[in-house]
Amino acid sequence: MKKLAILLFLSISFSSVHAQIQESLDLEKAIQIGLENNFQIKIAVENVNLREREKQIGAGELFMPRVDATYLRSYSKEDVEQTFINDPTPRQIDDAKSRNKNFSIVGIYGFRPESVVTMRRLGELTEISELDAKVTVENTVAGISTAYYRLIVELQRYQVLKETLALSKARLNIAQAQYELGGAGKRDFLTAQVDYNSDSSLLITQEQIIQNSRVNLNELMAVSPNEEYMVKDTILIADVLRFEDLEENAILENKQLLINQRLKNVAFLQTRELQASRLPVLNLNGNYVNNTFNSDAGFLLQNQREGFNYGGNITINLFSGLTLNRRIQNAKVQERIQDYTLDQYEIQLKSDIQRAFNIYTKNLQLQKIELANYQVAKENSEIALERFRLGISSYLEFRDAQVNLLTAENRLISSIFNIKEQEIELMRLSGRIFFQSSMEELTLKP
């Protein structure tokens, strides 16, 4: 794809602001570092893992039988006195011992009709967690991209101020020479000194802005605020975006919109889950028993049992104080709320795209005007400097040309950055800033 390269400044050296540069950083590398280090992304990925395990837990609890094994050994020693019907003489047994050994395996399986709906709901919640993680990734990519280009812009402005300061220095030297030779008054020399000091102050202020811009980018990449690097990129503006394509992509791929659609499905399934709980519940059970009982007293000296037992039942709820009806009514209210939420977000999404696209298109127009204005202001500044050097123009005329050039350069830089910023925002809203499709698997590591 052919791209328009805005080459205002062919090189941007971060060493002009900082003492030593360790490595270069391009946008792709910055995004890679951010995706690997950003803690919000790590949290989002862990939340996906939690949801997946909750779905697995739900499947086990809802569709798998429960099997418990029990092993029992018990002993007793008692003094026993017994009287039998056929023998009225009491029988006295001291220290009568009894022993009981029991081993059993019990399996229970209960099928609830709402379990099928429950699993569908858990599946929707898992998809929502994945989409949430993708939203976090996209927001991080957009934030890093904007911060990266903001740093480039501030470095470009620094270069502009350096050039302005150089012009002020040249004017100061000329004014000083003219004053010392008697060709101009001291007032012109002092005014030039004041303007030079003012431009020096602006340059120092810009250094502070650059430092903070770098800290902001480092924060998004989750690296040390003191991390130093050099950016070599210029700002590239892609081919003009089409509003229809952006809106169509947003309806299909915007992750937050997809989340709201799935939340609507979750509310629907919640209602169906409650309604299904009115259906009969089937319970099956079976157990294996191996029991041995020994006693020194009584008719039975030993009793041993071994075998299988099984059975089942069907249970249906007839009345529960109307609580189920109220829960179903609340679930239907939640369905309507999610319907309204989805409709509201669709309107908000289309409005956000329209606003961003308006800013984008207007700044495309402004960029052409500001580029032409910058070229005129630059030529006018060069002429004014030469006229001032020859002594045929006043310092006010030169300063006015100098300020106009500074203003024109800053406005051109701002228009270019605004285009790129809205380009990033439009790609984020359309769901194509990082993932090519909403179905693309999230492969980031926690």
N, C-alpha and C positions, 0 to 999 in steps of 0.2 A: 504494500500500500504506500502510495506516494505521500510524503509528509512535508509540511512547511516548517523549515527550521528557522527560528528567530535567533539570529547570531548577532546580538548587540555587542557581546564581548566574547572574544575568541578564547580567552583564558581567564580563569578566576583563581587566584592564589589565596588559599587560606593562611599562608605563612605571613601575609601582610598584616594579619591581625594577631596571630598566635606565634609562639616562639618556634615550635618544631612540629612538623607534620610526619605522622608515622605511616599512614596508608591512605589510599584513595577509596572512595565509596561512591558507587553508582546506585541508582534507584532499585534495580533488581536485587543487589546485594543487601541493601537496607531492608527491603521487604522480607528477604530470606531470614535475616537476623531477627527481625521482629516476629515472624511466624514461629521461629524456634524458641525465642526467649519470652515473649509477651505472656504475662501471668494470667490475664483475662482469658486468653486462648487455652492455656493449660487447664484452667478451671472449667471452661466450657467443654473441653474434651473429657475431663473426668466426669462431668455431669452426664455426658452421653454414655459412658461406661456404666454409671449407676443405673440409668434408665434401662439399658440392655439387660443388666443383671436382675432388675426388678421384673422385667418381662419374663425372664427365665424362671425366677422364683414363682411368679404367678402361674406359669404353665405347670410347674411341678405341683403346686398346691391344688390347682383346679382339676387336673386331668390324671395325675398319678395317684395310685393307692397309697395308703399309709400302712406300714408294716412295723409292728413292735414285737420284740422278743423279750420274754421275762423268764428269769431263772430264780427260783426261791428255795432256800434251805432254812428250816426252822427246827428248833429243839426245845423240849420242855421236860422238867422233872418235878413231880407233884406227889403229895400224899393224897390218895384217893380212897374214899369209902363208898361202896356200891351196895345197893339192895335190889335184888331181882324179884320178879313176880313169882317165879317158880321156886324161889329159895328165900324165905323171909329172914334168914340169918345174914346180917350185914357182913360184907367182905371188905377187909381193910388191906390196902396195898400201900406200903411206904416207898417213897422214891420211885414212883411209877414213871417210866420214861416214854416219851413219844417223839417221833421224828417224822418230818414232812419234807418231801422233795418234789418240786413242781417246775416243769419247764413248759412254756407255751409260746406259740407264735400266732399273733393276731393280725389279720389283714382287713382293712376297711376301705371301701371305695364308695364314694358318694358322687353321683352325677347331678349337677345343678344346671338346668337349661340356660341360665344367664351366664354360665362360664364361657360359652362361645363368644358372647358379646363382650365379656370382660377382656378376653384375649385380644379382640379387635381394638378395644379401647387402649389397652396397654401398648399395642403396636403403634397406634396413632401418637401416643405420648412419647414413644421412643423416636419416632420420626420428627416430632416437634423439638426434642432435645438436639437432634442432629442439625436441624435447621437453625436452632438458636446458636449452635457452635459456628455454623457457616456465617450467620449474621455477624458474630464477633470477629471472625476472620476478615470478612469484607470491610467492616468498620475499621479494623486495624490497618488493613492495606490502604484504605482511603486516607486514614489519619497520617500514616507514614508518608504516603505520596504527597499529600498537601504540605506536611512539615518539611519534606525534602525540597520541594520546589520553593517553599517560603524561604528556606536557607539560601537557595540559589539567588532568589530575588534580592534578599538583603545583601548578599555579596556583590551583586550587580550594582545596587545602590551605593555600596561602599566604593566601588570603582568610579561611579559618577562623581561622588563627593571628592575622591582623590583628584580627579581631573579638574573639578571646580576649584579645589584648593591650589592646584598647580597654576591655574589661570589667575587666581587671586595673588599668588606669590609673584607671578610675572608682572601683574599690575602694580604690586607693592614695590618691586624693584625699579620699575619704570618711574613711578611717582617719586621714589626716593632719589633716583638719579636726577630727575627734573628739578626737584627741590634743592638738591645740593648744588646744581649748576645755575640755580636762580631762574629756571624756566617756569616754575610753578610755585604756588604758595604752600605753606606748611599745612594748611587745612586739607588739601588734596592728599598729601602724604599721610596725615593722621587718619583720614577717612579710609584710605586703602589699608592701613594697619588694623583698624577696627573691623573691616570686612574680612580680612585675612584671619583674624582671631575668631570671628564668628564662624567662618567656614571650618576652622580647626576644631571648634567645639562640636559642630555638627558631625564631623568625622569621628570624634571620640564617642559621641552618643551612638553613632551607627555601629561602632565596635561592640558596644554593650548589647545592642539589638541582635547582632550576629551571635554573640555568646549565648544569649537566651534562646535564640532560634535553634542553636545546636543542642542545648540542653533539652528543649522540647522534643526534638527528634530522637535524642538518646533515650528519653523517658519512654517513648513509644516502642523503641527497639529493646527496652529493658536492659540497657547497658549503663555503665558508669556515666554520670553527668560530665565527668572530666575527659571522657573519651575524645580523642582528636583524630581528624581525618580531613582529607581534601576532596572536594567535589569538583568534577571536571565537566559535568554535563551542561548543556544548554537546555532551554525549555523548548520541547518539540510539540507543535500543535498538530494533531491528526487531521485527516480530511473532515470536512464539515459533517457533523452528525445530523441525522434526519429525525425529526420529532416523531413521525409515525413509527419508525423502527424502535425508538426508545420506549414509546408507550406500549407497543406490542410485546416487546421483550419483558417489560416490567410486569405485565399481566401474567406472563408465563413463568418468569424466573425470579421475581422479587421475593426474597426469602421471608421477609416479614409478612407479606401478603399470603404466602403459602402457610405460614404459621397460623394466621387467623383463619384460613380455610380449614385447617386441621383441627383447630380449637372448636370450630363449628361442628365438625364431625364428632369430636369427643363429646360435646354436649348432646348431640343426637343419640350417640351410643349409650350415654349415661341414662337417658330416658328409656331406651329399649332394654337396657340391663335391668332397670327397676321393674319394668312391665313383665319381663321374663321371669322375675322372681315369684310371680303368682303361679307359675306352672309347678306340677308335682316334682318332688325331688326323689331320686332313686338311690337307695343305700344298699350296698352289698357287703357282706362280712363273712369271714371264714377264719377258723383258728385250729391250730394243732395243739393237743394237750398230752403231756406225759407226766403223770402224778403218782407218787408213791407215798403211802402213809403207814407208819408202823406205830403200835401202841402196846404197852404192857398191861393196860387196863381196858375193860370193855369187851363186847362180843367179838369185835374184829381185831385180830392181832396185826393184820396187814391188809391194806386196800390199795390196789394198783390199777390205774386207768391210763389208757393210751388210745388216741384216735383223733378224728377230724370232726369239726362242727361247722356248719355253714348255713347261711340264710340271707334274707333280704327284706326290705320294707319300702314302701312308697309313702311319702309324707307330703301333704298339701296344707298350706296355711289357709284357714278359714276366716280368721279375724285377728287383727293386730292393733286394734284401737284406732283404725283409720290412718295410722302413721304412714303406711305405704302409699296411700292415695296422696297424702300431702307431699311426700317426697317426689312422687311422679309429677305433681303440679309444679313444685319448685324446679325440677329438672326441665320442664317445658318452658318455664320462665327464663331459665339459663340459656336454653336454645334461642329464644327470641333475642336475648341480650347479645349473644354471639353473632346472630344475624345482623343486628344493628352495628355491632363493632366492625364486622367485616365490610359492610356497606360504607361505614364512615372511613375506614382505612383506605378503601379503594378511591374515595373522593380525595382524601388527603394525599395519596400517592400521585394521582393524576395532577393535583394542584402543585405538588412539590416539583414534579417534572416540568410542568408549564412554567413555573417561576424560574427554575434553574435554566431552562432553555431560553427564556426571554433574556436573562442576564448574559447567557452564552452568545446569543446572536447579536445583541447590542454591542458587546465587547469585541466581537469580530469586526463590526463596522468601525468601532472606535479605534481599534488597532491600526487599521489602514490610515485613518485620519491622523492618529498620533505619530505614526511612522513618517508620514509626509511632513508633519509639523516639526518633528525632531530634526529632519534633514534641513529644513529651512532655518531652524533656530541654530543649528550647528554652523551653517554657513554664515549666518548673521553674526554669530559670536566671533568667528575667525576674522571677519571684516572689521568688527568693532575693536578687536585687540590690535590689529594692524594700524587702524586709524588712531587708536590711543597711543600706540608706540611712536607714531609719527607726529603726535601732538596736534592733530587736527580734529579731535573729538574730546569731549569732557569725560571725567571719570563716571558721571552719572549715566551717560550713554553706554559706556562699556559695562558698568555694573548691571544695567537694565538688560543688556544682551546676555550677560552671564547668568543672571537669575532666570531669564526666559529659557535658556538652554537647560539649566538644572530642572526647571519645572517640566519642560517637554520630555526630558529623559525619564523622569520619575513617572509621568503619566503614561508613557509608552510601556515602561516596565510593569506598571500596575495593570494596564489593559491586558498585557500578555499573561500575567499571573491570574487575573480574573477569568480569562478564557480557560486556562488549564485547571483552575480550581473547579469551575462549573463542569468542565469535561469529566473530571474525576467524580463529581457528585452525580452527574447524569449516568455514568457507567455504574455507579453504586446503586442508584435507584432502579436501573434496568436489570440489575442482578448479574451483570457480566464483568464486573471489575476484577474478579479472580476466578470464580468457577464458570466454566463454559455452559454448564447445565445444572439445574437443581438436583438432578439425579446423580451427579458426579459424587463418587464416594469421598468421604472425609478421611484422609489418610494421615493427618497430622498426629504426631506423637505427643502424649501428655508430658 
